[in-house]
């Protein structure tokens, strides 16, 4: 059940990040960016003192991670 929740949080975070950065990527790209953002948020969050304890907090931190990953991905793609 934890994996399903993680994927749903990643999908939501990827969608929100895509809308915040005005992207036109498809659903699969949103899922991938969101899951990578969730992983980044889970790894980096405790280091900087941010820990999400509920689903809303996880979505927020995963969205921040997804925005960072999406910005890096778009900068890489432009090269």
CORBELFEN-V528017 format. One record per pair of residues at least 6 apart in sequence whose C-alpha atoms are under 6 Angstrom apart, sorted by the first residue. I is the first residue (numbers start at 0). GAP is how many residues later the second one is. D is the distance in Angstrom with one decimal. If there is no record, write none. Layout:
BEGIN
i=I gap=GAP d=D
i=I gap=GAP d=D
END
This chain:
BEGIN
i=8 gap=50 d=5.6
i=9 gap=21 d=5.9
i=9 gap=24 d=4.1
i=9 gap=25 d=4.3
i=9 gap=28 d=5.9
i=10 gap=20 d=4.4
i=10 gap=23 d=5.5
i=12 gap=21 d=5.0
i=12 gap=46 d=5.7
i=12 gap=49 d=5.6
i=12 gap=50 d=4.3
i=13 gap=16 d=4.4
i=13 gap=17 d=5.7
i=13 gap=19 d=5.5
i=13 gap=20 d=3.7
i=13 gap=52 d=6.0
i=14 gap=15 d=5.5
i=16 gap=46 d=5.7
i=16 gap=49 d=5.9
i=16 gap=50 d=5.1
i=32 gap=33 d=5.7
i=33 gap=32 d=5.1
i=36 gap=25 d=5.2
i=36 gap=28 d=4.0
i=36 gap=29 d=3.8
i=37 gap=24 d=4.1
i=39 gap=25 d=5.7
i=40 gap=20 d=5.7
i=40 gap=21 d=5.5
i=40 gap=24 d=5.1
i=44 gap=6 d=5.8
i=51 gap=6 d=5.2
END
